[in-house]
Amino acid sequence: MALHRCSRSVWLGSIVLTASLGNILFSFRTTYNSNSIDVGPPPPGSAQTVALNTGVNTSQRDRTMATQKYDLIPSIEDTTTRQTTHSRYLVYFSHSGFSNQLLGLQRAAILAYSTNRTLVLPPLLPHKGDKPKIFKSYKARAAGPGCIPYKHHAKFIGNAKRDADAAGDGQLFPSFSELMDFDEIEKRSGIHFVDLPDFMNEKNHSTKFWHEGNRRKIDFDGRCTLNYTRTYPDMVKVFEDNFSTDPTIAVIGSAFIIRNRKPENLGFSDKQLFLGFPPSKKMLHIIKKMREKLPQYYHGVHIRFFDNQKFNCKDLEITQMFDSILQEAQHNFTATGETTMFVGFSHPTLKRCMTEYYINSTCNVMFLDDLMDEDSDIQSLVENVRVEKGTLYLVLDQLLIALADHIVFRDLMGGSTFQGLIKARHQYKDDILAQLE
């Protein structure tokens, strides 16, 4: 299993409750090379350490781990011999919106792979403009541009603690695994994953201490503190110098700021596994049902504009955009009959404007609502996916657009990460279509 499951009651009964990251205790190496880390050790007296009795002979364990070597970037052939004891972990803090979360997941997963660690999956957050309706303990939060995640590292570590506290206390947890097939991702990549609640309740962490300190504050890319950009191997070395090679837990404030820069010898397509992730079985069932309501050939349309943007249906900019969308769709339509466009992001005003504008044309416009309305089977499948519905609808839009024969993009903002993810997924649409047959 890609997501490592374990007993909750056994672990909770064996810990010492602390005010740190839930009930997890961390450590890092106290010896360091001042030429290869960003900041020094914490000042004397600033650390808060609490011993955890794991029932493991730590001296013997440390001697054993000290003799083990880890390849920076193992090839795919090496994955069969990689450690699978789940004794080394990478915990990271995630940011909204959904595109940023996928980018953070991709970058954290590659770092976990390169350092031979199991990646702890954070909560799946709602869109940054939405309030959580089901998973109230996990609110949306933005990363901020540039070096802000690095400069405000302590804030993000504090937020990671709160996430872990909520997960350890048994609060409802929105899991990426509701949307993504981590069994398939692990099979293709060799990366191990564990959900935060299960990680918080593992019995055999082999973890000794939780230590507050700045050594976890890493300028991965070097852009915030250096006059040059680090290579990927140098970045991994900085990470390893800051964290012990003991069986321990590495906690970083933000994976979003990591730039992996296409490390060599991955042995798998990171875009295919994360940005164009394999959908979970739940998602495949929904997509299959929805595709049955669409014609065999259709166009996927996505229009990016500011959240809560207001416009008039008769604005010249809007009508010209609708004209250009239809012209592009018809130009790339090879089948006979009516042109069908599936439009992502069902903004109420957008839906009304497009429906009215194309009513007398040879174009049929469909939205996600049209595929769900008055279909109890689809509605039941949707209710069975335990994530915020706004996130689910956004991902369904992304999938259905990406599976179209042709994609039409329009951007009223000047940039769209979400459209970039649709393009990435569209490259691998045949993989999903084969699973739907």
N, C-alpha and C positions, 0 to 999 in steps of 0.2 A: 504494500500500500504506500502511495506517495505521502499521504497524511498519516503520521504515526499516531495511532489511538492508544489510549491507556486508561487505567483506572483512576478515578477521581478521589475516592475515599481513602485509598492507601496512602497517597502522597500527602493529603491534607493532615492526616493524623501523625505525620512524622516531622513536621517542620516547627520552627520557632517563628511566631508571628513578628514581623518587623514593620517599620514605617517606610521601608524602601520599596523597591519594585515588586509590588505584590508581596509574595512570599518567596521571592527568588533572591539568592545571594550571589554576588559577582566578585571576580578577582581580576587583577592584571599583573603582569610581570613588573617587578620593582627595579630590575637592572635594565638599562637602556643605553642606546647609542645616541648621543646628543646631535649627531650629524644627520640622523635619519628620522627624527620625529619632529612634530610641529611645535609642541609645547612641552615644558618640563613636568615633573611630577607635582602633585598637589602639595601645598605648604604643610609643614608639620601641624598635626592637630586637626586638619580639615577633613580627614577621612573618618567615615563612619563604618565600622566593620562589625559584623555579627557572625559568630561561628555557627556552622550548620553541621550537625552530626549525621553524616550519611552512612555510617557503618562501613566506610571504605578506609583502608590503610593509605592515607594520603601520601606518606613518604614513599611507599612502594609504588603507588600510582604515578607520582611525579617522576620518579626515576625511569619508569617504563615509558611514559610519554616523552620524556626528554630525548630518548634514543630514536624516536620516530621522525622521519623526514616527510615533508609534504611538497609535492610538486606545485609550482605556482599555477600552472595551467595544464592539467593532465589532458591527454588526448582521450578520445572516446573509447579507445581500446583499454585504457587504464581504469575505466569506471567499474569493471567487474572486480577489481582488487581494492577499490576505495573502501575506507572504513564505513561500516554500516551500523555502528553501535550507537549512533546518535549521541555521542558524548561531547561534541563540540557544536556550539550554536551561534547563529548570528541573529540578533534582534535589531530591528530598525523601526523608525517612526515614519508613518505614512502621511501624505497630504492629499487634500481634494484638489481638483475634481478627478473624475474617473480616468481620464487620459494620463494625468500626472501620477495616479496610483499605479497604473500599468507600467509606466516608465520607471518608477521607483522600484516596483517588483522586479522588473527585468534587470535593473542594475544591481540590486541587492542579491538576486539569484546568481548572477555571474560572479560576484564577489564571494558568495558562499561556496560556489563551485571551485573557484580558484584557491580558496583557503581550506577546503575540505571540511566545510561546516554544514550542518542542517539549518535551513532557513526557517525562522519562526514567522509565520504569516500574521500580519497585523489585521485589525478589523477593516472590513470593506466600508469605507466612509460614504455618506451621501454627497450629492453635488454640493459645491460650496455655497450655493444660493438656497439650499433646502434645509429645513429643520428635520431632525430624525423623528419619525413617527412611530416606529416599532422598536428600534434599538437606541433607546434614549441615552445610554451611557457613552455613545460614540458619535460625537458631533463633527460636522465638517470643519476643516481648517485649511487655510492656504499656506503654502511654503514661503511665499515672498520671493522677489527677484534676486538674482546675483548671489552675493555672499551672505545674505540675511540668514539662511539656515545655518551657516557656519558661525556667524557672529552670535546668534541666539541659540547656540547649541544647548545651553543649560535649560532653556525653556522647553525645547523639544524633548530632552531627556525627561523632564518633569511630566510632560504630556504622555510619554511612553510609560512612565510609572503608573499614571492614572488609568491608562488602557489596561495594563497588566493587573492592577488592583480590581478593576471591574470584571475582567475575565476570570481571575482567581476566585472572586466572590460569587461566580455563577450567573452574572448578568447575561441577558440575551446577547448573543454574539453574531454579527453578520460576517459570514465566512466567504472568502474568495472561492472556496470549493463548491459553493452553490452554483457558480457560473462557469468555473474552469475545471477541466479534467486533469487533476494533478497526477493521477496514475499514469496517464499518457505522457505527461510532461516528464515525470521521473524516468519512465521507460526510455524516452528518447535522449535524455540528458544525463541521467545518473545523479541529479540533484535530489536531495531529500528535503521534505517539508513537514512542518507540524503547525497546526493551528494554535494560536495563543492560549486558549483555555486548556487544551490538552498539554501543552508545554508547561503551563503553570501547575499542573497536577501530576507531572511525572515523578516517579519514585526515585529513579537512579540518575539524577542530574550529575552526580560526582562534582558538585559545585561547592567551593569552600567559603567564599566571602562575597559580600556586596560591598563595593568600594566606591565612594564618591571621589571623583577627581577629574582633572582636565585632560588626562591622557587619552580619553575617548574622543576628544575634540580634534577631528582630523580634517585637514584641508586636502581632500582626496586629490583633486585635480591640480592643486597648487596655485590656482588663479587668485586666491584671496590673500596669500601670504608670500608668494614667490614671484620672481620676475620671469619665470619660465613655466612651461606646462610639463607635468610629470608624464613619463611613459606609464603604460599599464603595469608592467612588472615593478617599477619603482613605487607606484601607488600601493600595490599589494605588499611590498616590503615595508612601507610605512605602517600599513595596517597591522602586519604581523609584529613589527617592532613595538607597537603600542599595546598589543594584546598578547598574553601568554600563550604558548603552545601547549599548556596543560589542558586537560579536558575541562573547558570552562565556557563561559558565555560572553560573547563580545556584543556590547550594546552601542550602537551609533545613533546619533540624533536624526539624521536624514539620509536616506539612500537616493533621494531625488537629485542631490547635487553631485553624485558620483558620475564621472564620465568614463565609461569602460573603453571607449575608443577602439572597438572591434579587436579584442584580444585574440591572438592566434590560437589555433589548436583547440577550439571549443569542441569541435566534433558534432555540433548541432546548430540549427538556425535559431538564434535567440529571438528574432522577430517572429518567426513562425510559432514559437512556443509561448511567447508572452504578449507581444503586441497583437499578434494574430492567433491568440491562444485557442487550443482545442476546447470546444464547449463541453460542459458537463452533460451527462445523460439527460438531466432535467431540461436543460436548454435545447438539446437536440429534439426532444419530444415536442416542445413548443414550436420550434422553427419548422419542423416537419408539418405540423398541423397548419401553421400559418402559410407555408409555401403552397399548400393545397388550395388556398383561396386566391393565390396569385396566378397569372398566366405563366406559361413556360418561359416566355421571353418578356422581360420588363426592365425598366430603367430605375436605378436607385438615385434619388435626389437628396442632397443635403445642403441646406442654406444656413450659414453661420452668421448670427448677429448677436448683439449684446443681450444678456439676460434682461428680461422684462422690457425690452425695447418696444417702443410704441411707434406705429406708422399707420398711414392711411392707405387703403387698398388702391386708391386712384393716384397716389404719388407717382410721378414720372419715373423715379428710380425703381420703384417696385414693378410697374407695368413693363418697363424695358427689360427688367430681369426675368419676368415671367415669359416674355417673348423669346429671349435668348435661350432660356431653358428648353422651351418647346422646340425651337429650331435645332438645337443640338441633339435633343432626343430623337427627333424625326430623321435627322441626318444620319444617325447611327443605328436606325431601326432597320433590320434586315428581314423581319417577318412581315407577313401580310396582315391586314386587319387593323384594329384600333391600337394606338400606342398607349401603354400603361406605364405610369410613373408611380413608384412607391416613394413617398416623401417622409424623411425622418424628421423627428422633433415636431410633435403635433402642437405647435403654438396655436392657441384658439384663433387669433386674428389671422395668422398665416393660413391656417386651414380654410377659414371662411373666404379669404381673398383669392386663394388659388382655386377653390371650388367654383366660385363665381366667375373667375376670369376664364377658366377653361370649359365652362358649361356648354358653350356652342362650338367647341373645337372637336377634333377627332382624337382627343386625348382623354384617357380615364385616369383620374388622380385618386390615389389610395393612401390612407394613413394607418398607423398602428391601431387606432380605435376601430377602423372599419374591419380589421381582421379579428378583433376581439368581441365586438358587440354581438349580443344575442347568440353567442357560442359558448355554451356551458362547459364543453370539454376543454376548450382553450382557457377559459376563466379558471377552471379547477386546476389546470396545470400551472398557471401563473401564480395562483395562491400557494402552491406547494413549494415555490422557490422562496427561501427564507432570507431575503434581502429587502432593503427599502425599495418600494415599488418604483420610485423615480429612477433609481439606478438600473433596475431590471428593464424598464421601458427603454432607457437610453441604450442599453446593450442590445436589446432586441432590434431597435432601429439600426444600430451599427451592423449587426449581422445580416439583416435583410437587405440593407443597401449594398453591403460588400458582396452578397451572393447574386446580385443583379448582373445581367449581361453587360450593361454599360452604366457608368457612374457619372452623374452631373453634379459638380460642386459650384456653389456660389458663396462668396465670403464678403460680408458687409463690415467686417472688423479689421481686416488686414492681416489675419493669421488665424489658423485653426489647427491645434494639435489633434483634435478629434478626427478631422478629415484625413490627417496623416495616418492615423490608426486604421481608418477605413481602407485607405490605399494599401497599407501593409497586409491587411486581412484579405483584400480582394485578390492578391497574388496567390493565395493558398485556398481559394474558394472551392476548388475541385476536391480537396480533402474532405471538406464538410459535406459537399453535395453527394459524394460517394457514400457517406455514412447515412444519408437520408433516404437512400434507395431501398 
